[in-house]
Amino acid sequence: MNMSQLFGLVREALNPGQNVPVDEKRHVRLVQGIVECPCCGHYQHLSELKPGTQARCCRCGQLLDRRNRTSPIATPLAFCISSASLYLAMLLSTLMMLDLYGRERTVDILTGPIELLHEGWGEIGVLVAIATIIVPGLVISMMMLVLVGALQPKLPFWVPHLLKWYERLRPWSMVEVYILGVFVAYTKLSDMAYVQVGAAVFLVASLMVTMSATDATLDTELIWRRRQTDTSLRRMDNKRVRLSCKEIGPNDQMPPASHMVSCLSCSAVLLFDEKLDQTAPLGFCPRCGHVLRQRKPDSIARTVALLVSAVVFYLPANIYPVMTVIRLGAGTGHTIVEGAIELWESNMIPLSLLVLFASVLVPVLKIIGLMFMVISTKYHSARNLAARSRLYRLVDVIGRWSMIDVFMVSILVAMVRFSSMASISANGGVVCFAAVVVLTIFAVHAFDPRLMWDAAGKNGDTAPADAGQNCPAKIEAAAYWDNMEPDRA
C-alpha cells in the first residue's frame, strides 16, 4: 500500500460517502454574511471586520468574531513552537526538591500521578496526568500541525478535524491551574522542611503564557475560510444533498431562523427549505464534519442529572479528609476547609482566600448558577436574560480553577515520602472533590444557553440588527488580551 492509498483510506474514514450519488430533489444553502450567537441563538448580519477589531452579539455581548493585527499564522506558530520547547523541557526538569533533616527527595511533574497510582488512587492519578501532561502535549501537537497545514497553498483535509478536536480538548489543558497548585503546595511544605523550587516550575509558568498567547493570536475563522467546503451535505444516513452558497447582505431580508442551523464548531450557517427539528441531527457540517443540530439534545435533563450527581459528591468532598499528614509517627486527616484555615494561620491570607474561593465557593456557585438557569428556563422566565448569559460564560470560565486542591494533593503526595518520619497520603475526599469538578464542567458543556432565550420567546423569525454596523460591536484589539483563554469550550 503506497502513501496515496493510505491517505485515501484516512480521507474516507474522516469524511465517508464521497462517492454516494447526490439527491438533486433537495437543496441546502451555505449562508455567508450571517452568524448565530452561540450564547443566545440570535442570528445577525456580520460585516467583514478590519484588523484590530472584534464583533460582539448585540443582545448578550458574546464575542462573535475578531481580527488580530498580528500575522494570523506566523505569530501563533511562533508561540506554539515556544510552547512545544517549554513542554519538552518541563517533562525533563525537576519540579521541587525537599530536604527534611538531611534526607532529600526530588520530584518532577510525572511523579505525582505515579505516586497516586501506587497508593491505589488511580482515578486521581489519571485525571492529573490528563490535565497536566497528556492533554497539553496533545493540544500543542494539534495546533502545530494545524498551523503548519495552514501554511500550505491548499489546506490539507485533516486540518479541520484537528482544529475541531483542539477546541474540544483545550479546556482540559490546565497548566495555569497547576501552577497555582504548585504555589499552594510550596507554602505548605515550607513549614515542614527546606524546599527548593526546580526549573520545571518556571517552565510551567512560561508554558501557561505561551499557550495563552497562541490562543489570543490565533484567528480560527481565517483558517476555516481556507477550507474548501464540500459541494454536498452528508446526512446521517450517509446520503448526500446538493449544497450551494448564498450571500446575504445587511440590506437583505433575514431567512427564517427555524430553517437555519449553525455549526457549533466552525460557525457555518446552513439554510434548509423546511422547518427543522431543534434537536434532531441534520447531517454533518460540510466545512468541519461536526454533527449539525439547532440545539443540544436533552440539554436540560443531562444538566440536571450531572448537577444532582455533583451535589451528591460535594458533601463527602468537604466532610472527609483529602489527605493525611503524618509527622514522627502521628498524623491526622485534613479537609479542604482545614487546609485553607492552616494557610490563614500561617499568615498566607491571600492564598488561603484563593483556596477557599476556588475549592469551596466556586463549586457551590456553579451548581447554584446552573440550577438557577435551568429553573428559569423551565418556567419560561424572560427576566435578566443578558445577565444570565453573562453568568453562563462566567461559570464556564471559572470551572477549571477548582482543580487547585487536586493538583496540590498530587504534589504533596509525591514530595513527602519519608516513611514514619514524615509522609502525606491521599484520602477519599480528594476523589469526591475531583468528581464534583469534573461533573460540573460536564454540566456546563451539556447546558445550552440558547434555550433560555428560546423559552422566553426571544428567538423567532424576526430580522435582527447588524452586528458589524448598527450596534456597538467593534472594540480595539487591546481588549483581546483581557481574556487569554478560548471563549468556547
Contacts in CASP RR format, 6 or more apart in sequence:
PFRMAT RR
TARGET T0000
AUTHOR 0000-0000-0000
METHOD contacts of the structure
MODEL  1
MNMSQLFGLVREALNPGQNVPVDEKRHVRLVQGIVECPCCGHYQHLSELK
PGTQARCCRCGQLLDRRNRTSPIATPLAFCISSASLYLAMLLSTLMMLDL
YGRERTVDILTGPIELLHEGWGEIGVLVAIATIIVPGLVISMMMLVLVGA
LQPKLPFWVPHLLKWYERLRPWSMVEVYILGVFVAYTKLSDMAYVQVGAA
VFLVASLMVTMSATDATLDTELIWRRRQTDTSLRRMDNKRVRLSCKEIGP
NDQMPPASHMVSCLSCSAVLLFDEKLDQTAPLGFCPRCGHVLRQRKPDSI
ARTVALLVSAVVFYLPANIYPVMTVIRLGAGTGHTIVEGAIELWESNMIP
LSLLVLFASVLVPVLKIIGLMFMVISTKYHSARNLAARSRLYRLVDVIGR
WSMIDVFMVSILVAMVRFSSMASISANGGVVCFAAVVVLTIFAVHAFDPR
LMWDAAGKNGDTAPADAGQNCPAKIEAAAYWDNMEPDRA
10 158 0 8 1.000
11 18 0 8 1.000
11 157 0 8 1.000
12 18 0 8 1.000
14 157 0 8 1.000
14 158 0 8 1.000
14 161 0 8 1.000
15 157 0 8 1.000
15 230 0 8 1.000
15 234 0 8 1.000
15 284 0 8 1.000
15 289 0 8 1.000
16 234 0 8 1.000
16 238 0 8 1.000
17 234 0 8 1.000
17 238 0 8 1.000
17 240 0 8 1.000
20 234 0 8 1.000
20 238 0 8 1.000
20 239 0 8 1.000
20 240 0 8 1.000
21 240 0 8 1.000
22 231 0 8 1.000
22 232 0 8 1.000
22 240 0 8 1.000
22 241 0 8 1.000
22 242 0 8 1.000
23 239 0 8 1.000
23 240 0 8 1.000
23 241 0 8 1.000
23 242 0 8 1.000
24 242 0 8 1.000
26 241 0 8 1.000
26 242 0 8 1.000
26 273 0 8 1.000
27 241 0 8 1.000
27 242 0 8 1.000
27 244 0 8 1.000
27 273 0 8 1.000
28 233 0 8 1.000
28 241 0 8 1.000
28 242 0 8 1.000
28 243 0 8 1.000
28 244 0 8 1.000
28 270 0 8 1.000
28 271 0 8 1.000
28 272 0 8 1.000
28 273 0 8 1.000
29 243 0 8 1.000
29 244 0 8 1.000
29 245 0 8 1.000
29 246 0 8 1.000
29 270 0 8 1.000
29 271 0 8 1.000
30 229 0 8 1.000
30 243 0 8 1.000
30 244 0 8 1.000
30 245 0 8 1.000
30 246 0 8 1.000
30 268 0 8 1.000
30 269 0 8 1.000
30 270 0 8 1.000
30 271 0 8 1.000
30 286 0 8 1.000
30 287 0 8 1.000
31 246 0 8 1.000
31 248 0 8 1.000
31 255 0 8 1.000
31 260 0 8 1.000
31 269 0 8 1.000
31 270 0 8 1.000
31 271 0 8 1.000
32 245 0 8 1.000
32 246 0 8 1.000
32 247 0 8 1.000
32 248 0 8 1.000
33 45 0 8 1.000
33 46 0 8 1.000
33 47 0 8 1.000
33 247 0 8 1.000
33 248 0 8 1.000
33 249 0 8 1.000
34 43 0 8 1.000
34 44 0 8 1.000
34 45 0 8 1.000
34 46 0 8 1.000
34 248 0 8 1.000
34 254 0 8 1.000
34 255 0 8 1.000
34 260 0 8 1.000
34 269 0 8 1.000
35 43 0 8 1.000
35 44 0 8 1.000
35 46 0 8 1.000
35 64 0 8 1.000
35 65 0 8 1.000
35 262 0 8 1.000
35 267 0 8 1.000
35 269 0 8 1.000
35 467 0 8 1.000
36 42 0 8 1.000
36 43 0 8 1.000
36 260 0 8 1.000
36 262 0 8 1.000
36 267 0 8 1.000
36 269 0 8 1.000
37 43 0 8 1.000
37 44 0 8 1.000
37 57 0 8 1.000
37 59 0 8 1.000
37 60 0 8 1.000
37 62 0 8 1.000
37 64 0 8 1.000
37 450 0 8 1.000
38 62 0 8 1.000
38 262 0 8 1.000
38 264 0 8 1.000
38 267 0 8 1.000
38 450 0 8 1.000
38 488 0 8 1.000
39 57 0 8 1.000
39 60 0 8 1.000
39 61 0 8 1.000
39 62 0 8 1.000
39 389 0 8 1.000
39 392 0 8 1.000
39 393 0 8 1.000
39 449 0 8 1.000
39 450 0 8 1.000
40 57 0 8 1.000
40 59 0 8 1.000
40 60 0 8 1.000
40 62 0 8 1.000
40 385 0 8 1.000
40 389 0 8 1.000
40 449 0 8 1.000
40 450 0 8 1.000
40 452 0 8 1.000
40 453 0 8 1.000
40 458 0 8 1.000
40 459 0 8 1.000
41 262 0 8 1.000
41 450 0 8 1.000
41 453 0 8 1.000
41 454 0 8 1.000
41 459 0 8 1.000
42 57 0 8 1.000
42 58 0 8 1.000
42 59 0 8 1.000
42 60 0 8 1.000
42 453 0 8 1.000
42 458 0 8 1.000
42 459 0 8 1.000
42 464 0 8 1.000
43 254 0 8 1.000
43 257 0 8 1.000
43 260 0 8 1.000
43 262 0 8 1.000
43 269 0 8 1.000
43 464 0 8 1.000
44 57 0 8 1.000
44 58 0 8 1.000
44 464 0 8 1.000
44 465 0 8 1.000
44 466 0 8 1.000
44 467 0 8 1.000
45 248 0 8 1.000
45 249 0 8 1.000
45 250 0 8 1.000
45 254 0 8 1.000
45 464 0 8 1.000
45 465 0 8 1.000
45 466 0 8 1.000
45 467 0 8 1.000
45 468 0 8 1.000
46 55 0 8 1.000
46 64 0 8 1.000
46 65 0 8 1.000
46 466 0 8 1.000
46 467 0 8 1.000
46 468 0 8 1.000
47 250 0 8 1.000
47 466 0 8 1.000
47 467 0 8 1.000
47 468 0 8 1.000
47 469 0 8 1.000
49 55 0 8 1.000
49 65 0 8 1.000
49 66 0 8 1.000
49 67 0 8 1.000
49 468 0 8 1.000
49 474 0 8 1.000
50 67 0 8 1.000
51 67 0 8 1.000
51 68 0 8 1.000
51 69 0 8 1.000
51 477 0 8 1.000
52 66 0 8 1.000
52 67 0 8 1.000
52 68 0 8 1.000
52 69 0 8 1.000
52 476 0 8 1.000
52 477 0 8 1.000
53 66 0 8 1.000
53 67 0 8 1.000
53 474 0 8 1.000
53 475 0 8 1.000
53 476 0 8 1.000
53 477 0 8 1.000
54 63 0 8 1.000
54 64 0 8 1.000
54 65 0 8 1.000
54 66 0 8 1.000
54 67 0 8 1.000
54 473 0 8 1.000
54 474 0 8 1.000
54 475 0 8 1.000
54 477 0 8 1.000
54 479 0 8 1.000
54 480 0 8 1.000
55 63 0 8 1.000
55 64 0 8 1.000
55 65 0 8 1.000
55 66 0 8 1.000
55 467 0 8 1.000
55 468 0 8 1.000
55 473 0 8 1.000
55 474 0 8 1.000
56 62 0 8 1.000
56 63 0 8 1.000
56 64 0 8 1.000
56 467 0 8 1.000
56 472 0 8 1.000
56 473 0 8 1.000
56 475 0 8 1.000
57 63 0 8 1.000
57 64 0 8 1.000
57 467 0 8 1.000
57 473 0 8 1.000
58 464 0 8 1.000
58 465 0 8 1.000
58 467 0 8 1.000
58 470 0 8 1.000
58 471 0 8 1.000
58 473 0 8 1.000
59 386 0 8 1.000
59 453 0 8 1.000
59 458 0 8 1.000
59 464 0 8 1.000
60 385 0 8 1.000
60 386 0 8 1.000
60 389 0 8 1.000
60 390 0 8 1.000
61 386 0 8 1.000
61 389 0 8 1.000
61 390 0 8 1.000
62 389 0 8 1.000
62 393 0 8 1.000
62 487 0 8 1.000
63 487 0 8 1.000
64 467 0 8 1.000
64 473 0 8 1.000
65 221 0 8 1.000
66 219 0 8 1.000
66 477 0 8 1.000
66 480 0 8 1.000
67 219 0 8 1.000
68 75 0 8 1.000
68 216 0 8 1.000
68 217 0 8 1.000
68 219 0 8 1.000
68 477 0 8 1.000
68 480 0 8 1.000
69 477 0 8 1.000
70 217 0 8 1.000
72 217 0 8 1.000
72 218 0 8 1.000
72 219 0 8 1.000
72 222 0 8 1.000
72 223 0 8 1.000
73 147 0 8 1.000
73 150 0 8 1.000
73 151 0 8 1.000
75 217 0 8 1.000
76 143 0 8 1.000
76 147 0 8 1.000
76 213 0 8 1.000
76 214 0 8 1.000
76 217 0 8 1.000
76 218 0 8 1.000
77 144 0 8 1.000
77 147 0 8 1.000
77 148 0 8 1.000
77 151 0 8 1.000
79 210 0 8 1.000
79 211 0 8 1.000
79 213 0 8 1.000
79 214 0 8 1.000
79 217 0 8 1.000
80 140 0 8 1.000
80 143 0 8 1.000
80 144 0 8 1.000
80 147 0 8 1.000
80 210 0 8 1.000
80 214 0 8 1.000
81 144 0 8 1.000
82 210 0 8 1.000
83 140 0 8 1.000
83 207 0 8 1.000
83 210 0 8 1.000
83 211 0 8 1.000
83 214 0 8 1.000
84 140 0 8 1.000
84 141 0 8 1.000
84 144 0 8 1.000
86 203 0 8 1.000
86 206 0 8 1.000
86 207 0 8 1.000
86 210 0 8 1.000
87 136 0 8 1.000
87 137 0 8 1.000
87 140 0 8 1.000
87 207 0 8 1.000
89 199 0 8 1.000
89 203 0 8 1.000
90 109 0 8 1.000
90 200 0 8 1.000
90 203 0 8 1.000
90 204 0 8 1.000
90 207 0 8 1.000
91 108 0 8 1.000
91 109 0 8 1.000
91 110 0 8 1.000
91 133 0 8 1.000
92 108 0 8 1.000
93 108 0 8 1.000
93 198 0 8 1.000
93 199 0 8 1.000
93 200 0 8 1.000
93 203 0 8 1.000
94 106 0 8 1.000
94 107 0 8 1.000
94 108 0 8 1.000
94 198 0 8 1.000
94 199 0 8 1.000
94 200 0 8 1.000
95 107 0 8 1.000
95 108 0 8 1.000
95 109 0 8 1.000
95 111 0 8 1.000
95 182 0 8 1.000
95 198 0 8 1.000
95 200 0 8 1.000
95 201 0 8 1.000
95 411 0 8 1.000
96 106 0 8 1.000
96 107 0 8 1.000
96 182 0 8 1.000
96 185 0 8 1.000
96 186 0 8 1.000
96 189 0 8 1.000
96 195 0 8 1.000
96 196 0 8 1.000
96 197 0 8 1.000
96 198 0 8 1.000
96 201 0 8 1.000
96 411 0 8 1.000
96 415 0 8 1.000
97 104 0 8 1.000
97 105 0 8 1.000
97 106 0 8 1.000
97 107 0 8 1.000
97 195 0 8 1.000
97 196 0 8 1.000
97 198 0 8 1.000
98 104 0 8 1.000
98 105 0 8 1.000
98 106 0 8 1.000
98 107 0 8 1.000
98 189 0 8 1.000
98 193 0 8 1.000
98 194 0 8 1.000
98 195 0 8 1.000
98 196 0 8 1.000
98 415 0 8 1.000
98 416 0 8 1.000
99 193 0 8 1.000
99 194 0 8 1.000
99 195 0 8 1.000
99 196 0 8 1.000
100 192 0 8 1.000
100 193 0 8 1.000
100 194 0 8 1.000
100 416 0 8 1.000
100 418 0 8 1.000
100 421 0 8 1.000
100 422 0 8 1.000
101 193 0 8 1.000
101 421 0 8 1.000
103 418 0 8 1.000
103 421 0 8 1.000
105 415 0 8 1.000
105 416 0 8 1.000
105 417 0 8 1.000
105 418 0 8 1.000
107 411 0 8 1.000
107 414 0 8 1.000
107 415 0 8 1.000
108 200 0 8 1.000
109 132 0 8 1.000
109 133 0 8 1.000
109 200 0 8 1.000
109 204 0 8 1.000
110 129 0 8 1.000
110 133 0 8 1.000
111 414 0 8 1.000
112 125 0 8 1.000
112 128 0 8 1.000
112 410 0 8 1.000
112 411 0 8 1.000
112 413 0 8 1.000
112 414 0 8 1.000
113 125 0 8 1.000
113 126 0 8 1.000
113 128 0 8 1.000
113 129 0 8 1.000
113 132 0 8 1.000
113 133 0 8 1.000
113 410 0 8 1.000
114 414 0 8 1.000
115 410 0 8 1.000
115 413 0 8 1.000
115 414 0 8 1.000
115 417 0 8 1.000
116 122 0 8 1.000
116 124 0 8 1.000
116 125 0 8 1.000
116 128 0 8 1.000
116 410 0 8 1.000
116 413 0 8 1.000
116 426 0 8 1.000
117 125 0 8 1.000
117 126 0 8 1.000
119 413 0 8 1.000
119 425 0 8 1.000
119 426 0 8 1.000
121 426 0 8 1.000
121 428 0 8 1.000
121 430 0 8 1.000
121 431 0 8 1.000
123 431 0 8 1.000
123 434 0 8 1.000
124 406 0 8 1.000
124 409 0 8 1.000
124 410 0 8 1.000
124 426 0 8 1.000
124 430 0 8 1.000
124 431 0 8 1.000
124 434 0 8 1.000
125 410 0 8 1.000
127 406 0 8 1.000
127 434 0 8 1.000
127 438 0 8 1.000
128 406 0 8 1.000
128 407 0 8 1.000
128 410 0 8 1.000
130 172 0 8 1.000
131 172 0 8 1.000
131 173 0 8 1.000
131 174 0 8 1.000
131 177 0 8 1.000
131 178 0 8 1.000
131 403 0 8 1.000
131 407 0 8 1.000
132 174 0 8 1.000
132 175 0 8 1.000
132 178 0 8 1.000
132 407 0 8 1.000
135 169 0 8 1.000
135 172 0 8 1.000
135 173 0 8 1.000
135 174 0 8 1.000
136 173 0 8 1.000
136 175 0 8 1.000
136 207 0 8 1.000
136 211 0 8 1.000
137 173 0 8 1.000
138 169 0 8 1.000
139 166 0 8 1.000
139 169 0 8 1.000
139 170 0 8 1.000
139 173 0 8 1.000
139 211 0 8 1.000
140 211 0 8 1.000
142 162 0 8 1.000
142 163 0 8 1.000
142 165 0 8 1.000
142 166 0 8 1.000
142 169 0 8 1.000
143 166 0 8 1.000
143 214 0 8 1.000
143 218 0 8 1.000
145 158 0 8 1.000
145 159 0 8 1.000
145 162 0 8 1.000
146 159 0 8 1.000
146 162 0 8 1.000
146 163 0 8 1.000
146 166 0 8 1.000
146 223 0 8 1.000
149 155 0 8 1.000
149 156 0 8 1.000
149 159 0 8 1.000
150 159 0 8 1.000
150 223 0 8 1.000
150 226 0 8 1.000
154 228 0 8 1.000
155 223 0 8 1.000
155 226 0 8 1.000
155 227 0 8 1.000
155 228 0 8 1.000
159 223 0 8 1.000
159 227 0 8 1.000
160 224 0 8 1.000
160 227 0 8 1.000
160 266 0 8 1.000
160 287 0 8 1.000
160 288 0 8 1.000
160 289 0 8 1.000
161 288 0 8 1.000
161 289 0 8 1.000
163 220 0 8 1.000
163 223 0 8 1.000
163 224 0 8 1.000
163 288 0 8 1.000
164 265 0 8 1.000
164 266 0 8 1.000
164 288 0 8 1.000
164 289 0 8 1.000
164 290 0 8 1.000
167 220 0 8 1.000
167 265 0 8 1.000
167 486 0 8 1.000
167 488 0 8 1.000
167 489 0 8 1.000
168 489 0 8 1.000
170 215 0 8 1.000
170 486 0 8 1.000
170 489 0 8 1.000
171 400 0 8 1.000
171 441 0 8 1.000
171 485 0 8 1.000
171 486 0 8 1.000
171 489 0 8 1.000
173 211 0 8 1.000
174 400 0 8 1.000
174 403 0 8 1.000
174 407 0 8 1.000
175 204 0 8 1.000
175 207 0 8 1.000
175 208 0 8 1.000
175 211 0 8 1.000
176 208 0 8 1.000
176 212 0 8 1.000
177 400 0 8 1.000
177 401 0 8 1.000
177 403 0 8 1.000
177 404 0 8 1.000
177 407 0 8 1.000
178 204 0 8 1.000
178 403 0 8 1.000
178 407 0 8 1.000
179 201 0 8 1.000
179 204 0 8 1.000
179 205 0 8 1.000
179 208 0 8 1.000
180 354 0 8 1.000
180 358 0 8 1.000
180 401 0 8 1.000
180 404 0 8 1.000
180 407 0 8 1.000
181 404 0 8 1.000
181 405 0 8 1.000
181 407 0 8 1.000
181 408 0 8 1.000
181 411 0 8 1.000
182 201 0 8 1.000
182 204 0 8 1.000
182 407 0 8 1.000
182 411 0 8 1.000
183 351 0 8 1.000
184 343 0 8 1.000
184 351 0 8 1.000
184 354 0 8 1.000
184 355 0 8 1.000
184 404 0 8 1.000
184 405 0 8 1.000
184 408 0 8 1.000
185 407 0 8 1.000
185 408 0 8 1.000
185 411 0 8 1.000
185 412 0 8 1.000
185 415 0 8 1.000
186 195 0 8 1.000
186 197 0 8 1.000
187 343 0 8 1.000
187 346 0 8 1.000
187 348 0 8 1.000
187 351 0 8 1.000
188 339 0 8 1.000
188 342 0 8 1.000
188 343 0 8 1.000
188 408 0 8 1.000
188 412 0 8 1.000
189 195 0 8 1.000
189 412 0 8 1.000
189 415 0 8 1.000
189 416 0 8 1.000
191 346 0 8 1.000
192 327 0 8 1.000
192 416 0 8 1.000
192 422 0 8 1.000
193 422 0 8 1.000
212 484 0 8 1.000
212 485 0 8 1.000
213 484 0 8 1.000
215 484 0 8 1.000
215 485 0 8 1.000
215 486 0 8 1.000
216 480 0 8 1.000
216 481 0 8 1.000
216 484 0 8 1.000
220 266 0 8 1.000
221 267 0 8 1.000
224 266 0 8 1.000
224 267 0 8 1.000
224 268 0 8 1.000
224 287 0 8 1.000
224 288 0 8 1.000
227 266 0 8 1.000
227 287 0 8 1.000
227 288 0 8 1.000
229 243 0 8 1.000
229 245 0 8 1.000
229 268 0 8 1.000
229 286 0 8 1.000
229 287 0 8 1.000
230 243 0 8 1.000
230 286 0 8 1.000
230 287 0 8 1.000
231 242 0 8 1.000
231 243 0 8 1.000
232 240 0 8 1.000
232 241 0 8 1.000
232 242 0 8 1.000
232 243 0 8 1.000
232 286 0 8 1.000
233 240 0 8 1.000
233 241 0 8 1.000
233 242 0 8 1.000
233 243 0 8 1.000
233 270 0 8 1.000
233 283 0 8 1.000
233 284 0 8 1.000
233 286 0 8 1.000
234 240 0 8 1.000
234 283 0 8 1.000
234 284 0 8 1.000
234 286 0 8 1.000
235 241 0 8 1.000
235 282 0 8 1.000
235 283 0 8 1.000
235 284 0 8 1.000
236 281 0 8 1.000
236 282 0 8 1.000
236 283 0 8 1.000
236 284 0 8 1.000
236 291 0 8 1.000
243 270 0 8 1.000
243 286 0 8 1.000
246 271 0 8 1.000
248 254 0 8 1.000
248 255 0 8 1.000
250 466 0 8 1.000
250 469 0 8 1.000
253 463 0 8 1.000
254 461 0 8 1.000
254 462 0 8 1.000
254 463 0 8 1.000
254 464 0 8 1.000
255 271 0 8 1.000
256 275 0 8 1.000
256 461 0 8 1.000
257 459 0 8 1.000
257 460 0 8 1.000
257 461 0 8 1.000
258 275 0 8 1.000
258 276 0 8 1.000
258 460 0 8 1.000
258 461 0 8 1.000
259 271 0 8 1.000
259 272 0 8 1.000
259 273 0 8 1.000
259 274 0 8 1.000
259 275 0 8 1.000
259 276 0 8 1.000
260 269 0 8 1.000
260 270 0 8 1.000
260 271 0 8 1.000
260 272 0 8 1.000
260 276 0 8 1.000
261 269 0 8 1.000
261 270 0 8 1.000
261 272 0 8 1.000
261 276 0 8 1.000
261 282 0 8 1.000
261 292 0 8 1.000
261 293 0 8 1.000
261 294 0 8 1.000
262 268 0 8 1.000
262 269 0 8 1.000
262 270 0 8 1.000
263 269 0 8 1.000
263 270 0 8 1.000
263 285 0 8 1.000
263 287 0 8 1.000
263 288 0 8 1.000
263 290 0 8 1.000
263 292 0 8 1.000
264 290 0 8 1.000
264 488 0 8 1.000
265 285 0 8 1.000
265 288 0 8 1.000
265 289 0 8 1.000
265 290 0 8 1.000
266 285 0 8 1.000
266 287 0 8 1.000
266 288 0 8 1.000
266 290 0 8 1.000
268 285 0 8 1.000
268 286 0 8 1.000
268 287 0 8 1.000
268 288 0 8 1.000
270 282 0 8 1.000
270 285 0 8 1.000
270 286 0 8 1.000
270 292 0 8 1.000
272 282 0 8 1.000
276 282 0 8 1.000
276 294 0 8 1.000
277 294 0 8 1.000
278 293 0 8 1.000
278 294 0 8 1.000
278 295 0 8 1.000
279 293 0 8 1.000
279 294 0 8 1.000
279 295 0 8 1.000
279 296 0 8 1.000
279 297 0 8 1.000
279 298 0 8 1.000
280 293 0 8 1.000
281 291 0 8 1.000
281 292 0 8 1.000
281 293 0 8 1.000
282 292 0 8 1.000
282 293 0 8 1.000
282 294 0 8 1.000
283 291 0 8 1.000
283 292 0 8 1.000
284 290 0 8 1.000
284 291 0 8 1.000
284 292 0 8 1.000
285 291 0 8 1.000
285 292 0 8 1.000
295 448 0 8 1.000
295 450 0 8 1.000
295 451 0 8 1.000
295 454 0 8 1.000
296 446 0 8 1.000
296 447 0 8 1.000
296 448 0 8 1.000
299 446 0 8 1.000
299 447 0 8 1.000
299 448 0 8 1.000
299 451 0 8 1.000
300 374 0 8 1.000
300 377 0 8 1.000
300 378 0 8 1.000
300 447 0 8 1.000
300 451 0 8 1.000
302 443 0 8 1.000
302 446 0 8 1.000
303 370 0 8 1.000
303 374 0 8 1.000
303 443 0 8 1.000
303 446 0 8 1.000
303 447 0 8 1.000
304 371 0 8 1.000
304 374 0 8 1.000
306 439 0 8 1.000
306 440 0 8 1.000
306 442 0 8 1.000
306 443 0 8 1.000
306 446 0 8 1.000
307 367 0 8 1.000
307 370 0 8 1.000
307 371 0 8 1.000
307 374 0 8 1.000
307 439 0 8 1.000
307 440 0 8 1.000
307 443 0 8 1.000
309 435 0 8 1.000
309 439 0 8 1.000
310 363 0 8 1.000
310 367 0 8 1.000
310 435 0 8 1.000
310 436 0 8 1.000
310 439 0 8 1.000
310 440 0 8 1.000
310 443 0 8 1.000
311 367 0 8 1.000
313 432 0 8 1.000
313 433 0 8 1.000
313 435 0 8 1.000
313 436 0 8 1.000
313 439 0 8 1.000
314 363 0 8 1.000
314 364 0 8 1.000
314 367 0 8 1.000
314 432 0 8 1.000
314 436 0 8 1.000
316 428 0 8 1.000
316 429 0 8 1.000
316 432 0 8 1.000
317 336 0 8 1.000
317 429 0 8 1.000
317 432 0 8 1.000
317 433 0 8 1.000
317 435 0 8 1.000
317 436 0 8 1.000
318 335 0 8 1.000
318 336 0 8 1.000
318 337 0 8 1.000
318 360 0 8 1.000
318 433 0 8 1.000
319 335 0 8 1.000
320 335 0 8 1.000
320 427 0 8 1.000
320 428 0 8 1.000
320 429 0 8 1.000
320 432 0 8 1.000
321 332 0 8 1.000
321 333 0 8 1.000
321 334 0 8 1.000
321 335 0 8 1.000
321 338 0 8 1.000
321 427 0 8 1.000
321 428 0 8 1.000
321 429 0 8 1.000
322 334 0 8 1.000
322 335 0 8 1.000
322 336 0 8 1.000
322 405 0 8 1.000
322 409 0 8 1.000
322 426 0 8 1.000
322 427 0 8 1.000
322 428 0 8 1.000
322 429 0 8 1.000
322 430 0 8 1.000
322 433 0 8 1.000
323 333 0 8 1.000
323 334 0 8 1.000
323 409 0 8 1.000
323 412 0 8 1.000
323 413 0 8 1.000
323 424 0 8 1.000
323 425 0 8 1.000
323 426 0 8 1.000
323 427 0 8 1.000
323 430 0 8 1.000
324 331 0 8 1.000
324 332 0 8 1.000
324 333 0 8 1.000
324 334 0 8 1.000
324 424 0 8 1.000
324 425 0 8 1.000
324 427 0 8 1.000
325 331 0 8 1.000
325 332 0 8 1.000
325 333 0 8 1.000
325 334 0 8 1.000
325 416 0 8 1.000
325 424 0 8 1.000
326 420 0 8 1.000
326 422 0 8 1.000
326 423 0 8 1.000
326 424 0 8 1.000
326 425 0 8 1.000
327 421 0 8 1.000
327 422 0 8 1.000
328 420 0 8 1.000
328 421 0 8 1.000
328 422 0 8 1.000
329 420 0 8 1.000
329 421 0 8 1.000
333 427 0 8 1.000
334 342 0 8 1.000
335 429 0 8 1.000
336 355 0 8 1.000
336 359 0 8 1.000
336 360 0 8 1.000
336 405 0 8 1.000
336 433 0 8 1.000
337 356 0 8 1.000
337 360 0 8 1.000
339 355 0 8 1.000
340 352 0 8 1.000
340 353 0 8 1.000
340 355 0 8 1.000
340 356 0 8 1.000
340 359 0 8 1.000
340 360 0 8 1.000
341 352 0 8 1.000
343 349 0 8 1.000
343 351 0 8 1.000
343 352 0 8 1.000
343 355 0 8 1.000
344 352 0 8 1.000
354 404 0 8 1.000
355 404 0 8 1.000
355 405 0 8 1.000
358 401 0 8 1.000
358 402 0 8 1.000
358 404 0 8 1.000
358 405 0 8 1.000
359 402 0 8 1.000
359 404 0 8 1.000
359 405 0 8 1.000
359 433 0 8 1.000
362 398 0 8 1.000
362 399 0 8 1.000
362 401 0 8 1.000
362 402 0 8 1.000
363 402 0 8 1.000
363 436 0 8 1.000
363 437 0 8 1.000
363 440 0 8 1.000
365 395 0 8 1.000
365 398 0 8 1.000
366 395 0 8 1.000
366 398 0 8 1.000
366 399 0 8 1.000
366 440 0 8 1.000
366 443 0 8 1.000
366 444 0 8 1.000
367 440 0 8 1.000
369 391 0 8 1.000
369 395 0 8 1.000
370 395 0 8 1.000
370 440 0 8 1.000
370 443 0 8 1.000
370 444 0 8 1.000
370 447 0 8 1.000
372 388 0 8 1.000
372 391 0 8 1.000
373 388 0 8 1.000
373 391 0 8 1.000
373 392 0 8 1.000
373 447 0 8 1.000
373 449 0 8 1.000
373 452 0 8 1.000
374 447 0 8 1.000
376 383 0 8 1.000
376 388 0 8 1.000
376 452 0 8 1.000
376 455 0 8 1.000
377 451 0 8 1.000
377 452 0 8 1.000
377 455 0 8 1.000
378 455 0 8 1.000
380 455 0 8 1.000
380 456 0 8 1.000
380 457 0 8 1.000
381 455 0 8 1.000
381 456 0 8 1.000
382 456 0 8 1.000
382 457 0 8 1.000
382 458 0 8 1.000
385 452 0 8 1.000
385 453 0 8 1.000
385 456 0 8 1.000
385 458 0 8 1.000
388 449 0 8 1.000
388 452 0 8 1.000
389 449 0 8 1.000
389 452 0 8 1.000
392 444 0 8 1.000
392 447 0 8 1.000
392 449 0 8 1.000
393 487 0 8 1.000
395 444 0 8 1.000
396 444 0 8 1.000
396 489 0 8 1.000
397 485 0 8 1.000
399 437 0 8 1.000
399 440 0 8 1.000
399 441 0 8 1.000
399 444 0 8 1.000
400 437 0 8 1.000
400 441 0 8 1.000
402 433 0 8 1.000
402 436 0 8 1.000
402 437 0 8 1.000
402 440 0 8 1.000
403 434 0 8 1.000
403 437 0 8 1.000
405 430 0 8 1.000
405 433 0 8 1.000
406 430 0 8 1.000
406 433 0 8 1.000
406 434 0 8 1.000
406 437 0 8 1.000
409 426 0 8 1.000
409 430 0 8 1.000
410 426 0 8 1.000
412 424 0 8 1.000
413 424 0 8 1.000
413 425 0 8 1.000
413 426 0 8 1.000
415 424 0 8 1.000
416 422 0 8 1.000
416 423 0 8 1.000
416 424 0 8 1.000
417 423 0 8 1.000
444 489 0 8 1.000
445 489 0 8 1.000
450 459 0 8 1.000
453 459 0 8 1.000
465 471 0 8 1.000
467 473 0 8 1.000
468 474 0 8 1.000
END
